[in-house]
Amino acid sequence: MGEFDGIQEREEGKKKMPLGMTVLFMGLIIFGLAYMYLFMPQTTGWTQAGRYEAKIKAREAEVAGRTRPDAHPETEHEQMQAAEKGKEIYLAECAVCHGNALEGGIGPSLRGPKFKHGPTVEDHVRVITKGTEEGMPGFEQLGAAKIRSVASYIHTSHQH
Ligand code: HEC
C-alpha cells in the first residue's frame, strides 16, 4: 500500500494492466492493422474494382491466346471452321496430287485410316510444312495458319 495526501493506492494495481485489458488492447491493434492492410485503398491500393479488373484482364488474355491464328483449334466448332478454310487451300494446292476428294493420285490417299507419317493433326502439319523425301513437297511458304487449316481439313475427313 502506498499513501499520498491521505489517499491509499494498491501497489500491484499500479504496475500491471489487468490481463483482460492487455488482450483486448493488443487484439484491437492487430485487428486495426489487418483491416488497414486488407480494406483501405488509400494506404494499400487494394480495391474491389481493382480486383475485378485484374480478373477481367486475365480472362481476356486467355481468350486472346485462344484466337491466335496459328494456335491449335480447340473446340470442334473452331476445328470445323479451320477445316472449311483448309478445303479451299487443299483444292488449290494439293488436289493435283492427292485428288479432289482426298482419294489419291500421284500422292497417296489422305482419307486414312492408315497414314505412313502419322494420323494426328500435328503429324500432318509436320509433313505438309517440311515435305518428305519421297515426293511430298514442303509448303512452309503457306505459313503456319494455312498449313494448320489444311491439316484440320484432312484430319476431319479421316475415315475411321
Ligand atoms: C507434287 C505432288 C504433291 C503435292 C502438290 C502435294 N503432295 Fe502431299 N504427298 C505427295 C506424295 C508423293 C506423298 C507421299 C510421300 C511419302 O510417302 O513420303 C505425299 C504425302 C502427304 C502426306 C502424308 C500422308 C501419310 O500417309 O502420312 C500428307 C498429310 C500430305 N501429303 C498432304 C498434302 C497437302 C496438305 C498438300 C497441299 C498443301 C500436299 N500434300 C501437296 C505428293 C504431293
py3Dmol code that shows the C-alpha trace and the ligand (Angstrom):
import py3Dmol

protein = """\
ATOM      1  CA  MET A   1       0.000   0.000   0.000  1.00  0.00           C
ATOM      2  CA  GLY A   2       1.318   3.492  -0.861  1.00  0.00           C
ATOM      3  CA  GLU A   3      -0.095   6.623   0.660  1.00  0.00           C
ATOM      4  CA  PHE A   4      -0.283  10.126  -0.822  1.00  0.00           C
ATOM      5  CA  ASP A   5      -2.306  13.023   0.555  1.00  0.00           C
ATOM      6  CA  GLY A   6      -4.134  10.570   2.666  1.00  0.00           C
ATOM      7  CA  ILE A   7      -5.212   8.522  -0.407  1.00  0.00           C
ATOM      8  CA  GLN A   8      -4.198   4.908  -0.326  1.00  0.00           C
ATOM      9  CA  GLU A   9      -3.226   3.067  -3.527  1.00  0.00           C
ATOM     10  CA  ARG A  10      -2.607  -0.619  -4.045  1.00  0.00           C
ATOM     11  CA  GLU A  11       0.953  -1.164  -5.351  1.00  0.00           C
ATOM     12  CA  GLU A  12       0.169  -4.136  -7.571  1.00  0.00           C
ATOM     13  CA  GLY A  13      -2.656  -2.268  -9.306  1.00  0.00           C
ATOM     14  CA  LYS A  14      -0.264   0.476 -10.428  1.00  0.00           C
ATOM     15  CA  LYS A  15       2.300  -1.804 -12.025  1.00  0.00           C
ATOM     16  CA  LYS A  16       0.188  -4.142 -14.086  1.00  0.00           C
ATOM     17  CA  MET A  17      -2.645  -3.756 -16.543  1.00  0.00           C
ATOM     18  CA  PRO A  18      -5.234  -6.458 -15.951  1.00  0.00           C
ATOM     19  CA  LEU A  19      -4.730  -9.390 -18.350  1.00  0.00           C
ATOM     20  CA  GLY A  20      -8.129  -8.949 -19.979  1.00  0.00           C
ATOM     21  CA  MET A  21      -7.321  -5.343 -20.864  1.00  0.00           C
ATOM     22  CA  THR A  22      -3.970  -6.343 -22.385  1.00  0.00           C
ATOM     23  CA  VAL A  23      -5.574  -8.972 -24.586  1.00  0.00           C
ATOM     24  CA  LEU A  24      -8.306  -6.604 -25.725  1.00  0.00           C
ATOM     25  CA  PHE A  25      -5.796  -3.817 -26.382  1.00  0.00           C
ATOM     26  CA  MET A  26      -3.430  -5.990 -28.442  1.00  0.00           C
ATOM     27  CA  GLY A  27      -6.341  -7.566 -30.221  1.00  0.00           C
ATOM     28  CA  LEU A  28      -7.660  -4.178 -31.304  1.00  0.00           C
ATOM     29  CA  ILE A  29      -4.264  -3.114 -32.603  1.00  0.00           C
ATOM     30  CA  ILE A  30      -3.849  -6.311 -34.603  1.00  0.00           C
ATOM     31  CA  PHE A  31      -7.371  -6.064 -35.958  1.00  0.00           C
ATOM     32  CA  GLY A  32      -6.777  -2.427 -36.901  1.00  0.00           C
ATOM     33  CA  LEU A  33      -3.588  -3.220 -38.805  1.00  0.00           C
ATOM     34  CA  ALA A  34      -5.173  -6.152 -40.563  1.00  0.00           C
ATOM     35  CA  TYR A  35      -8.178  -4.052 -41.511  1.00  0.00           C
ATOM     36  CA  MET A  36      -5.988  -1.294 -42.888  1.00  0.00           C
ATOM     37  CA  TYR A  37      -3.933  -3.785 -44.826  1.00  0.00           C
ATOM     38  CA  LEU A  38      -6.928  -5.500 -46.348  1.00  0.00           C
ATOM     39  CA  PHE A  39      -9.539  -2.877 -46.941  1.00  0.00           C
ATOM     40  CA  MET A  40      -8.108   0.623 -47.180  1.00  0.00           C
ATOM     41  CA  PRO A  41      -7.288   1.523 -50.792  1.00  0.00           C
ATOM     42  CA  GLN A  42      -5.730   4.852 -49.731  1.00  0.00           C
ATOM     43  CA  THR A  43      -2.947   3.025 -47.941  1.00  0.00           C
ATOM     44  CA  THR A  44      -2.512  -0.194 -49.887  1.00  0.00           C
ATOM     45  CA  GLY A  45      -4.092   0.300 -53.317  1.00  0.00           C
ATOM     46  CA  TRP A  46      -6.425  -2.619 -52.758  1.00  0.00           C
ATOM     47  CA  THR A  47      -9.907  -2.104 -54.191  1.00  0.00           C
ATOM     48  CA  GLN A  48     -12.735  -4.372 -55.175  1.00  0.00           C
ATOM     49  CA  ALA A  49     -12.854  -2.696 -58.581  1.00  0.00           C
ATOM     50  CA  GLY A  50      -9.143  -3.370 -58.998  1.00  0.00           C
ATOM     51  CA  ARG A  51      -9.589  -6.995 -58.231  1.00  0.00           C
ATOM     52  CA  TYR A  52     -12.469  -7.209 -60.684  1.00  0.00           C
ATOM     53  CA  GLU A  53     -10.382  -5.585 -63.402  1.00  0.00           C
ATOM     54  CA  ALA A  54      -7.487  -7.941 -62.774  1.00  0.00           C
ATOM     55  CA  LYS A  55      -9.848 -10.872 -63.241  1.00  0.00           C
ATOM     56  CA  ILE A  56     -11.238  -9.437 -66.480  1.00  0.00           C
ATOM     57  CA  LYS A  57      -7.699  -8.888 -67.789  1.00  0.00           C
ATOM     58  CA  ALA A  58      -6.699 -12.450 -67.026  1.00  0.00           C
ATOM     59  CA  ARG A  59      -9.791 -13.746 -68.795  1.00  0.00           C
ATOM     60  CA  GLU A  60      -9.187 -11.520 -71.835  1.00  0.00           C
ATOM     61  CA  ALA A  61      -5.612 -12.722 -72.102  1.00  0.00           C
ATOM     62  CA  GLU A  62      -6.878 -16.289 -72.012  1.00  0.00           C
ATOM     63  CA  VAL A  63      -9.398 -15.652 -74.795  1.00  0.00           C
ATOM     64  CA  ALA A  64      -6.881 -13.726 -76.915  1.00  0.00           C
ATOM     65  CA  GLY A  65      -4.433 -16.621 -76.638  1.00  0.00           C
ATOM     66  CA  ARG A  66      -7.106 -18.953 -77.907  1.00  0.00           C
ATOM     67  CA  THR A  67      -7.936 -16.997 -81.073  1.00  0.00           C
ATOM     68  CA  ARG A  68      -4.371 -16.575 -82.329  1.00  0.00           C
ATOM     69  CA  PRO A  69      -4.474 -17.783 -85.938  1.00  0.00           C
ATOM     70  CA  ASP A  70      -1.699 -20.316 -85.518  1.00  0.00           C
ATOM     71  CA  ALA A  71      -2.988 -21.686 -82.214  1.00  0.00           C
ATOM     72  CA  HIS A  72      -4.352 -25.187 -82.149  1.00  0.00           C
ATOM     73  CA  PRO A  73      -8.095 -25.031 -82.838  1.00  0.00           C
ATOM     74  CA  GLU A  74      -9.625 -26.037 -79.560  1.00  0.00           C
ATOM     75  CA  THR A  75     -13.328 -26.532 -79.922  1.00  0.00           C
ATOM     76  CA  GLU A  76     -14.935 -28.728 -82.521  1.00  0.00           C
ATOM     77  CA  HIS A  77     -16.589 -25.659 -83.996  1.00  0.00           C
ATOM     78  CA  GLU A  78     -13.269 -23.887 -84.444  1.00  0.00           C
ATOM     79  CA  GLN A  79     -11.841 -27.013 -85.972  1.00  0.00           C
ATOM     80  CA  MET A  80     -14.735 -27.171 -88.445  1.00  0.00           C
ATOM     81  CA  GLN A  81     -14.143 -23.533 -89.413  1.00  0.00           C
ATOM     82  CA  ALA A  82     -10.451 -24.132 -89.910  1.00  0.00           C
ATOM     83  CA  ALA A  83     -11.304 -27.180 -91.976  1.00  0.00           C
ATOM     84  CA  GLU A  84     -13.615 -25.132 -94.241  1.00  0.00           C
ATOM     85  CA  LYS A  85     -10.798 -22.710 -94.984  1.00  0.00           C
ATOM     86  CA  GLY A  86      -8.437 -25.641 -95.321  1.00  0.00           C
ATOM     87  CA  LYS A  87     -10.589 -27.209 -98.030  1.00  0.00           C
ATOM     88  CA  GLU A  88     -10.125 -24.182-100.299  1.00  0.00           C
ATOM     89  CA  ILE A  89      -6.386 -24.266 -99.787  1.00  0.00           C
ATOM     90  CA  TYR A  90      -6.379 -28.002-100.357  1.00  0.00           C
ATOM     91  CA  LEU A  91      -8.190 -27.713-103.702  1.00  0.00           C
ATOM     92  CA  ALA A  92      -5.791 -25.001-104.840  1.00  0.00           C
ATOM     93  CA  GLU A  93      -2.502 -26.545-103.688  1.00  0.00           C
ATOM     94  CA  CYS A  94      -2.859 -30.244-103.060  1.00  0.00           C
ATOM     95  CA  ALA A  95      -5.668 -31.691-105.158  1.00  0.00           C
ATOM     96  CA  VAL A  96      -3.373 -32.076-108.227  1.00  0.00           C
ATOM     97  CA  CYS A  97      -1.505 -34.825-106.447  1.00  0.00           C
ATOM     98  CA  HIS A  98      -3.908 -36.079-103.782  1.00  0.00           C
ATOM     99  CA  GLY A  99      -7.207 -35.865-105.727  1.00  0.00           C
ATOM    100  CA  ASN A 100     -10.213 -33.557-105.387  1.00  0.00           C
ATOM    101  CA  ALA A 101     -11.747 -35.753-102.729  1.00  0.00           C
ATOM    102  CA  LEU A 102      -8.531 -36.869-100.995  1.00  0.00           C
ATOM    103  CA  GLU A 103      -8.775 -40.128-102.922  1.00  0.00           C
ATOM    104  CA  GLY A 104      -5.139 -40.028-104.030  1.00  0.00           C
ATOM    105  CA  GLY A 105      -3.355 -39.842-107.374  1.00  0.00           C
ATOM    106  CA  ILE A 106       0.298 -39.011-107.713  1.00  0.00           C
ATOM    107  CA  GLY A 107       0.350 -38.785-103.937  1.00  0.00           C
ATOM    108  CA  PRO A 108      -1.330 -41.280-101.593  1.00  0.00           C
ATOM    109  CA  SER A 109      -4.959 -41.104-100.477  1.00  0.00           C
ATOM    110  CA  LEU A 110      -5.372 -38.839 -97.467  1.00  0.00           C
ATOM    111  CA  ARG A 111      -8.546 -40.454 -96.182  1.00  0.00           C
ATOM    112  CA  GLY A 112      -6.782 -42.834 -93.917  1.00  0.00           C
ATOM    113  CA  PRO A 113      -7.338 -44.563 -91.649  1.00  0.00           C
ATOM    114  CA  LYS A 114      -3.660 -45.537 -92.089  1.00  0.00           C
ATOM    115  CA  PHE A 115      -1.066 -42.815 -92.544  1.00  0.00           C
ATOM    116  CA  LYS A 116       2.534 -43.588 -93.273  1.00  0.00           C
ATOM    117  CA  HIS A 117       3.663 -40.417 -91.477  1.00  0.00           C
ATOM    118  CA  GLY A 118       1.136 -40.467 -88.651  1.00  0.00           C
ATOM    119  CA  PRO A 119      -2.593 -39.688 -88.320  1.00  0.00           C
ATOM    120  CA  THR A 120      -2.714 -36.677 -85.959  1.00  0.00           C
ATOM    121  CA  VAL A 121      -3.109 -33.025 -86.929  1.00  0.00           C
ATOM    122  CA  GLU A 122       0.440 -32.489 -85.670  1.00  0.00           C
ATOM    123  CA  ASP A 123       1.764 -35.233 -87.947  1.00  0.00           C
ATOM    124  CA  HIS A 124       0.034 -33.675 -90.955  1.00  0.00           C
ATOM    125  CA  VAL A 125       1.339 -30.212 -90.068  1.00  0.00           C
ATOM    126  CA  ARG A 126       4.860 -31.610 -89.931  1.00  0.00           C
ATOM    127  CA  VAL A 127       4.630 -33.443 -93.280  1.00  0.00           C
ATOM    128  CA  ILE A 128       2.946 -30.507 -95.036  1.00  0.00           C
ATOM    129  CA  THR A 129       5.471 -27.997 -93.698  1.00  0.00           C
ATOM    130  CA  LYS A 130       8.646 -29.933 -94.345  1.00  0.00           C
ATOM    131  CA  GLY A 131       7.613 -32.370 -97.065  1.00  0.00           C
ATOM    132  CA  THR A 132       9.136 -35.831 -97.345  1.00  0.00           C
ATOM    133  CA  GLU A 133      11.960 -37.402 -99.308  1.00  0.00           C
ATOM    134  CA  GLU A 134       9.519 -39.455-101.355  1.00  0.00           C
ATOM    135  CA  GLY A 135       7.778 -36.808-103.377  1.00  0.00           C
ATOM    136  CA  MET A 136       5.736 -34.735-100.944  1.00  0.00           C
ATOM    137  CA  PRO A 137       6.898 -31.118-101.395  1.00  0.00           C
ATOM    138  CA  GLY A 138       7.200 -28.806 -98.370  1.00  0.00           C
ATOM    139  CA  PHE A 139       4.673 -25.983 -98.077  1.00  0.00           C
ATOM    140  CA  GLU A 140       6.385 -23.827 -95.490  1.00  0.00           C
ATOM    141  CA  GLN A 141       5.677 -20.757 -97.657  1.00  0.00           C
ATOM    142  CA  LEU A 142       1.930 -21.067 -96.930  1.00  0.00           C
ATOM    143  CA  GLY A 143       2.528 -20.049 -93.332  1.00  0.00           C
ATOM    144  CA  ALA A 144       1.611 -21.818 -90.113  1.00  0.00           C
ATOM    145  CA  ALA A 145      -2.058 -20.746 -90.051  1.00  0.00           C
ATOM    146  CA  LYS A 146      -2.921 -22.051 -93.530  1.00  0.00           C
ATOM    147  CA  ILE A 147      -0.964 -25.240 -93.034  1.00  0.00           C
ATOM    148  CA  ARG A 148      -2.891 -25.863 -89.839  1.00  0.00           C
ATOM    149  CA  SER A 149      -6.251 -25.375 -91.539  1.00  0.00           C
ATOM    150  CA  VAL A 150      -5.318 -27.789 -94.347  1.00  0.00           C
ATOM    151  CA  ALA A 151      -4.170 -30.280 -91.736  1.00  0.00           C
ATOM    152  CA  SER A 152      -7.506 -29.823 -89.933  1.00  0.00           C
ATOM    153  CA  TYR A 153      -9.368 -30.374 -93.196  1.00  0.00           C
ATOM    154  CA  ILE A 154      -7.552 -33.643 -93.785  1.00  0.00           C
ATOM    155  CA  HIS A 155      -7.954 -34.663 -90.169  1.00  0.00           C
ATOM    156  CA  THR A 156     -11.723 -34.038 -90.073  1.00  0.00           C
ATOM    157  CA  SER A 157     -12.092 -36.001 -93.335  1.00  0.00           C
ATOM    158  CA  HIS A 158     -10.445 -39.153 -91.961  1.00  0.00           C
ATOM    159  CA  GLN A 159     -12.353 -42.352 -92.330  1.00  0.00           C
ATOM    160  CA  HIS A 160     -12.205 -44.416 -89.239  1.00  0.00           C
TER     161      HIS A 160
END
"""
ligand_1 = """\
43
HEC
C 3.650 -32.852 -106.250
C 2.632 -33.689 -105.704
C 2.123 -33.346 -104.317
C 1.548 -32.178 -103.893
C 1.293 -30.903 -104.684
C 1.156 -32.405 -102.505
N 1.545 -33.649 -102.098
Fe 1.223 -34.460 -100.272
N 2.244 -36.117 -100.809
C 2.759 -36.351 -102.079
C 3.447 -37.626 -102.098
C 4.135 -38.259 -103.275
C 3.345 -38.134 -100.777
C 3.945 -39.425 -100.222
C 5.239 -39.071 -99.528
C 5.841 -40.211 -98.753
O 5.404 -41.313 -98.856
O 6.798 -39.895 -98.005
C 2.584 -37.152 -100.004
C 2.260 -37.300 -98.663
C 1.432 -36.456 -97.973
C 1.010 -36.652 -96.627
C 1.374 -37.826 -95.730
C 0.442 -38.972 -95.924
C 0.749 -40.131 -94.986
O 0.330 -41.242 -95.359
O 1.336 -39.948 -93.938
C 0.173 -35.617 -96.311
C -0.547 -35.396 -94.988
C 0.119 -34.765 -97.450
N 0.892 -35.307 -98.457
C -0.596 -33.613 -97.515
C -0.512 -32.705 -98.561
C -1.121 -31.409 -98.536
C -1.965 -30.849 -97.402
C -0.769 -30.782 -99.690
C -1.099 -29.386 -100.127
C -0.716 -28.315 -99.250
C 0.014 -31.725 -100.453
N 0.166 -32.878 -99.715
C 0.521 -31.480 -101.715
C 2.633 -35.537 -103.185
C 2.122 -34.258 -103.172
"""
view = py3Dmol.view(width=600, height=400)
view.addModel(protein, "pdb")
view.setStyle({"model": 0}, {"cartoon": {"style": "trace"}})
view.addModel(ligand_1, "xyz")
view.setStyle({"model": 1}, {"stick": {}})
view.zoomTo()
view.show()
